[in-house]
């Protein structure tokens, strides 16, 4: 079983923010594959289903971004799944809006949600899809930037990025992370 987690912040006030693109990808996957996000446990909202012939659990941690690792630790322990079967999707300010970068592992790169996951799991050896939200403008506060919303002009690019992220998940499940990196990076 594959654990696919999208990072974000719970509550309606954060819906649609740059920091919540991980949640947006999970929502799009759930819609496309008819997966009901109706399981509330592991400090998360989860849904079980099948994507590309693989059993999956979609996960939206409800711990707030900086504590995402607490939720994913519970999910990994409950399903007794290997870390190699986990994929995390999250925002990245170093990428242009809507661009993807797939990685088989790596450091947190300053992302507090990823720092929490690494601290709680004791490893950085998990697959990830970084979703570009654009760099903050000069003089802008980083927290205000990532908790802000995309402009109307950016939304079309974001929608295209969400579709590509779903295809990238399918590719990873079918062909592996290396094939996904070659196709989407």
N, C-alpha and C positions, 0 to 999 in steps of 0.2 A: 504494500500500500504506500502511495506517495503522499506526503504531507506538504501541501502548498499553502504557504502563509503570505498574506499581504499585510504590510504594516500601515498603521494609521492611528488616529486618535478617535476614541468613541465620542458619542453625543453629536447631536445635529449641528451644533455650532461649528464643527470641524469638517462637516461633509463638503466635498468639493474643493478642499484646500490642496495646495501642492503636496503637503505632508501626507495626504490621504490617497495618493495615487495607487498605493499598494491595495487598499480596500477597493478602489475602483476596478482594478484588474480582477480581483476575486469576484466582485459583483458581476462583471461581464462574463467571466467563466461560468459562474452559477447560472446566469441567464442562458448562455449558449448551450450548456449541457444539461439544462433542467435539473440542477442540483438545488434542493431546498436548503437554505441557510437557517435551519430551525433547531439546531442543537446548541444549547447554552450550557457549556461546561468548560473546564480547563481555563477559566478566566477568559473565555473567548466565545464568539459565535462561529459555529462550524456547520459544515454540510458534507455529507458523504455521497459519492457518486462515481461515475466512470468518465474518464477523458482519454481519448486515443487508446481505448482498450485497457487502460490501467485503472485499478481502483484508487481513488483519491479521497483525501479529507481536505476540504478547503477551510482555512482558518483566518479569522479576523480577530486578533487579540484585543481584548477590551480593557487592558491595563494602562492605557496611555502609552505613547511611543517609547518613552524612556524605560519602561518596565516590560517591554514585549517579551523578553527572554523568560520571564516567570511563566507566562502562558505557554510558550513553546516547549519549555522543560516539561510541563504537565502533559502536553499532547504527546511528546516523544515517549515519556514514561508510560502513559496509559496504553498507547498502541504498540509499545515495545518495538518500535521501528528504529532501524539504523539511521544515523545522521546522513548517510549517503542517499537516503530516500526523502530528504527534506529540501524544499526549494523556497527561498524567501524573495519576495518582490517588494521593492521600496524606492522612494524618491532619491534623486541624486542631483545636487545643484551644479555639479561639474559637467553635466551633459545638457545639450540644447533641449528645449521643450520637445517632448515626444520621442526623443532618441532612446534607444535601448543599449545596454551593455550587459552581456551575460558573462558570468565568472563562475569557475568551479569552486572557488574558495577565496579567502583574502582577509585583509584587515578591515576594521570598521570604517576607516577613512573619515573619521570625525562624525559619523552618523550614530546618534545616541541609541536608536533602536537596535542597530547591529551590535553596538558595544554591549548592550544588555543581553542579547542572545549569546554572544561569545562568552560573556561572564557566566551566564547560567548553564550553558552547555559545556563549557570548558574547552571549546575548540572553535576554530574559524574555518573548519573544513566542510562547509555546506555550500550548496549551489545557490546562486542568486541571480536575479534580474534587476538591474538598476534602471530606473525610469527617469529620464531627464525632465527636470522642472525648470531649468535655466538658472544661471548664476544671478545672485542678488545684485541689484544696481549699487553702484558706488555710494557709500555713506548710509546705506539701508541696513537696518537691524536684521540679522539672520533669522531670528525667531519670527519677526513680523513677516518676513519674506515667505518662509515655508508655511506659515499659517495663513497666508493670503491666498487669494483665488486667481485662477488663470483669467486673462483678458478674453473678451469675446473673440478676438482675432486668433488667439492661441487655442481656443477650444477645439477647432477643427483638427489642428495638428495633434492635440491631446487625444481626440477620438481615434485618429489614425494610429497613434502610439498604443492605445488600449487594444485595438484590434491586432496589432503586431505582437504585443505582449502575449495575447492569448495564443497566437500561432507559435510563438517562441516556446510557450509551455508545452504545447502539443509536440513540437520538434524535440524538446528535451525528453519527454516521456517516450516517444517513439525511437529516437535515434541517438540520444545522449547529449550531454552538454557541449562537447567539442563540435558536433555538427551544428548545434544551435549557435555557438559562437561564430562559426564560419559564415552562417547565414544572416545573422542579425547584428553583429558588431560592426 
